Amino acid sequence: MHHIKRRKNILARTKGMRWGRKSKITLAKTASAKAGVNAYVSRKLKKRVNRGLQQVRIGAAAKTLGTSYSRIMGGLKKRGISLDRKVLSQLAARHPAVFQKIVTA
């Protein structure tokens, strides 16, 4: 009876897929495996893409203040301000006055 449970779980994971991948166990196995691999890769890619977006946001805010991304990051490091890029990009996007105070302080 364990094989029925296994099949049921595989078919549950492929629910909503097109053609035979949702109903035929052989096609469903490969589709489920590939979907898992792609999901794993995409979780890593999401982090990479978001970090790039954060750097672009900080760089754009830096240009409005007449400086560059590297000068802002270098200045923050020299002054011992350890805000990560995620927080800095959120400040730059949502609270530009606070971002300006942090950069010019």
N, C-alpha and C positions, 0 to 999 in steps of 0.2 A: 504493500500500500504506500510505501515511501515514494515510489516512482510517480504515483499520481500527484502527491503533494508537491514534488519537485516540478513536474510539468505545469501544475496549476500556478506555482510561483513564477515560473518563467513566462507563462502566458499573461500573467498579471502585470509583469514588468513591461511587456510589449503591447499593452493595451493602448489603442489609439494609433498604432502604426498602420501603414497602408499595405495593401496587397496581402500576400500570404504570411507576412512576418508577424501578424497578430494572431494567427490561428494554427499555423503549421509549426510543429515543435522544432523541426530541424532548422527552419529559417528563423524561428524565434530565438533559438539559442545564440546564433551568430549575431543577430540584431541586438540582443540584450548585452552580449559581451562588448560589441563595438560601442553601444550607447554608454556603457560604463566607462570604457577607455576615454571616449570623447568628453564625458562629464568630468573625469579626473583632469584631463588636459585643460579643459575650459576653466576649471577652478584656478589653475595656475596662471592661465592667460589673463584672467580677470584682474588678478593682483598686479600683473605687469602693465596692463592697459591703464588701470587706475593710477598707478604711480606716475606714468607718463602724463596723464591728465592733470595730476596735482602739480607736476613741474611746470606744465604749460600755464596753469592758472597763476602760480606764483610768479612766473616770468612775465606774464601779461600785467599783473599788478605792479611788478617792478618797473616795467617800462613807463607806466603812468606816473611813477615817482621819479623817473629820470635816471634809473640805475639798471643793473642787470641781475639776472637770477644768481649768477655765481658770486657777485659782490654782496648780495643780501645774505646768501648762505654762509659765505666766508665771514662776514661781519657778525652774524649771529653766533657762529662757532667761537670766534675770538672773544666775544663778550660772555660766553658761557650760557647762552640762552638755548636750551635743549628742547625746543618745540619741534615735533616731527612735521614732515611735509604735508601730511593729511590735515593736521590742525591749521597749519599756515595757509593751505589752499582754501580751507573753509572760511578762515578769517578774511582772506583776500576777496573771496566771492561775496560773502554775506555782510562783513563788517569792515569796510575799507579804512575807516578812520582808526580803528583799533590796530589794523595791520600796519598802517602808516606810523602809528606811535611806536609799535614794536621795532619796526625797521629803522626809524630815525633816532630812537632813544639811545 
